[in-house]
Amino acid sequence: MNFHDFQSVQDRRRFLRTACGVGTISLAQLLHADRLTAASGDAPSLNPLAPKSPPAPAKARNVIFLFMSGAPSQLDLFDPKPEMKKWDGQTLPPSMTTKDGDFAFISKSAKVWASPRTFSRHGESAMEFSDYWKHLPSCADDICMIRSMYTEQINHHTGQLKMITGTPLVGHPSMGSWVMYGLGSESKNLPGFVVLNSGAGADAGSGLWGSGFLSSSYQGVPFRGQGDAVLHLSNPPGVSNRMQRARLDAVRDLNGMQFSSVGDVEIASRIASYELAFRMQMATPELLDFSAESPKTLEMYGVNQEPTRPFATNCLLARRMIERGVRFVQLIHGSWDHHSDLIQGVQDNCDIIDRPTTALLKDLKQRGLLENTLVVWGGEFGRTPLAEDRMPGQQGTRGRDHHRQGFTMWMAGGGVQGGQTVGKTDDFGFHAIEDRIHVHDLHATMLHCLGFDHKQLTYRHQGRDFRLTDVAGNVVPKLLT
């Protein structure tokens, strides 16, 4: 009996007619558990997104990942290096660099560029922020600043995949998909994993919300801030909700017949997707309607003004989605890829995201949502302490190259200890030298907050068990409450 024959088994009597003794029973045990369950189940009742309890106590139930694609300059935002001023305009000591692979575009002979920003301390924690930030420092005591992140990736596409999927390879599940696979969704009328884009987007594109080899039910659903939140979500002209319901019932019956015949779990996923899409048609207009929000809240986020409006809309939507049970919301804002004109470029991005990000943290906190919502902010890597000068001689055009050896991210809420700065880079901000935290360590810690041992959240594919942290990663106790 081959796999297709086994899937077509309908009931005990047919099984006994078709089976070939003990060998078939052994085969059943070897088949993937999810497929076996699907093959013996009733398609209409199978819900791959049903909420699940984590295997261990969890501090976080939801995640909002504020992904700053393009790599923000940690030296100009969060990690002051006053000692660099002594070296400004000089080359780094040879001992500081290890190989040409430390840089994507510049060489070791590039000159040190001390940040022109002014840093100050905020909150009881005395956390340091640059003067680019006008609002975020007021949340210092809720933030856990990580100054010692590092990765192996030096280019955007692979770096973004590594940060979001745990591997630089295309075709692996994104972080949101892993969380959905482990926990399911508490939202009946919205996707459990939603993606909101603003700015220039990200180099890795849909690879940052794909489900890879997991069921397609777990992939992220991109939402738009205006018009149809999801393309083609509205009924075509002349098609009523009643007509749409009748159409979906017919499609459901046909898919159910095919499921009963072959037992393919992807058919069950398709059925669930159609049903979710119909419920979304009913629920999404209310989600996007901000009329119930107070004028004070809209002003706090900056929804009705520029340049904050697009990112502010996404931040407010993220809060509203969390309230409605969405498990993982991924906001992508780009681009922070400032190889030139860095001073103005970073200023422009901060003008866009500073107020909405701060409002999101404060709004979650005042509603009692921050304690079980894990908020993460950061990009795929950082920027060099050396200047990149693509337009020599032109005033104010300098930028910074990609930097993987030491960069900054921050977390808040959901099991994270706020009001602390963890990790340290050297006097040039070149290497992380204290409490070094790899991307896999970040992922392991995030999963821990959600109630998972990252080594146990696995999926068997092509003969081996895969996980978000691949074969590495350790939980970082310093980050946790």
VENWO-V181730 format. One record per residue. SS is DSSP state (H for helix, E for strand, L for the rest). NEAR is the number of other C-alpha atoms within 12 Angstrom. Layout:
{{SS,NEAR} {SS,NEAR}}
This chain:
{{L,21} {L,16} {H,20} {H,16} {H,21} {H,34} {H,34} {L,29} {L,30} {L,24} {L,19} {H,12} {H,10} {H,15} {H,21} {H,16} {H,15} {H,21} {L,24} {L,18} {L,14} {H,12} {H,15} {H,23} {H,17} {H,14} {H,21} {H,28} {H,16} {H,17} {L,23} {L,23} {H,16} {H,27} {H,33} {H,25} {H,23} {H,33} {H,35} {H,29} {L,27} {L,27} {H,33} {H,29} {H,20} {L,30} {L,34} {L,39} {L,38} {L,25} {L,22} {L,22} {L,21} {L,26} {L,18} {L,20} {L,18} {L,28} {L,30} {L,37} {L,43} {E,47} {E,49} {E,49} {E,46} {E,40} {E,43} {E,45} {L,43} {L,41} {L,48} {L,44} {L,50} {H,47} {H,47} {H,41} {H,43} {L,41} {L,47} {L,35} {L,33} {H,23} {H,18} {H,27} {H,20} {H,17} {H,22} {L,22} {L,19} {L,20} {E,24} {L,29} {L,18} {H,14} {H,11} {H,23} {L,25} {L,16} {L,15} {H,16} {H,19} {H,31} {L,32} {L,24} {L,25} {L,27} {L,26} {L,28} {L,21} {L,30} {E,28} {E,37} {L,36} {L,33} {L,39} {L,24} {L,29} {L,21} {E,25} {E,23} {E,25} {E,25} {L,20} {L,17} {L,24} {L,22} {E,33} {E,38} {E,35} {E,30} {L,27} {L,34} {L,34} {L,24} {L,27} {H,35} {H,35} {H,28} {H,39} {H,33} {H,29} {H,37} {E,44} {E,36} {E,42} {E,44} {E,43} {E,38} {E,43} {E,42} {L,39} {L,30} {L,32} {L,33} {L,33} {H,38} {H,30} {H,31} {H,36} {H,44} {H,41} {H,40} {H,51} {H,51} {H,41} {L,42} {L,35} {L,31} {L,23} {L,26} {L,24} {L,36} {L,43} {L,46} {H,51} {H,48} {H,46} {H,47} {H,50} {H,45} {H,41} {H,37} {H,37} {L,32} {L,39} {L,28} {L,29} {L,29} {L,28} {L,41} {L,46} {L,46} {E,46} {E,45} {E,45} {E,41} {E,39} {E,34} {E,28} {L,20} {L,28} {L,34} {L,27} {L,31} {H,26} {H,29} {H,34} {H,48} {L,46} {L,34} {L,32} {L,33} {L,27} {L,37} {L,32} {H,31} {H,41} {H,40} {L,40} {L,40} {E,36} {E,31} {E,35} {L,27} {L,31} {L,22} {L,15} {L,20} {L,31} {L,27} {L,18} {L,16} {L,26} {L,24} {L,22} {L,13} {L,10} {L,10} {L,13} {L,15} {H,19} {H,14} {H,16} {H,25} {H,22} {H,16} {H,19} {H,25} {H,19} {H,17} {H,22} {H,26} {H,21} {H,20} {H,29} {H,32} {H,22} {H,25} {H,33} {H,26} {H,26} {H,28} {L,33} {L,34} {H,37} {H,29} {H,35} {H,40} {H,34} {H,30} {H,36} {H,35} {H,34} {H,30} {H,33} {H,30} {H,30} {H,32} {H,25} {H,31} {H,29} {H,23} {H,23} {H,32} {H,23} {H,21} {H,33} {H,29} {L,18} {H,24} {H,13} {H,13} {L,21} {L,12} {H,14} {H,14} {H,28} {H,27} {H,21} {H,29} {H,40} {L,31} {L,34} {L,21} {L,19} {L,19} {L,24} {L,33} {H,29} {H,33} {H,44} {H,39} {H,42} {H,45} {H,47} {H,43} {H,44} {H,47} {H,47} {H,32} {H,40} {H,40} {H,28} {L,26} {L,32} {L,39} {L,48} {E,50} {E,49} {E,46} {E,50} {E,46} {E,39} {E,37} {L,32} {L,45} {L,38} {L,35} {L,35} {E,26} {L,26} {H,38} {H,32} {H,23} {H,28} {H,37} {H,26} {H,23} {H,37} {H,35} {H,29} {H,38} {H,44} {H,37} {H,40} {H,43} {H,47} {H,38} {H,36} {H,45} {H,44} {H,34} {H,32} {H,36} {H,24} {H,14} {L,18} {L,17} {L,32} {H,34} {H,30} {H,30} {E,41} {E,46} {E,47} {E,41} {E,38} {E,40} {L,46} {L,54} {L,48} {E,53} {E,51} {E,47} {E,53} {E,42} {E,42} {E,35} {L,27} {L,22} {L,15} {L,14} {L,9} {L,12} {L,15} {L,20} {L,21} {E,32} {E,41} {E,43} {E,42} {E,44} {E,47} {L,43} {L,41} {L,45} {E,48} {E,50} {E,43} {E,43} {E,43} {E,47} {L,42} {L,40} {L,37} {E,42} {L,30} {L,34} {L,32} {E,30} {E,35} {E,35} {L,31} {E,31} {E,32} {L,26} {L,26} {L,38} {L,44} {L,40} {L,34} {E,31} {E,22} {E,19} {L,23} {L,30} {E,39} {E,37} {H,46} {H,34} {H,35} {H,44} {H,42} {H,37} {H,38} {H,46} {H,46} {H,37} {H,41} {L,39} {L,30} {L,33} {L,28} {L,37} {L,25} {L,24} {L,32} {L,24} {E,29} {E,19} {E,17} {L,10} {L,10} {E,12} {E,18} {E,27} {L,38} {L,46} {L,38} {L,29} {L,20} {L,21} {L,27} {L,26} {L,28} {L,31} {H,20} {H,25} {H,36} {E,31} {L,23}}
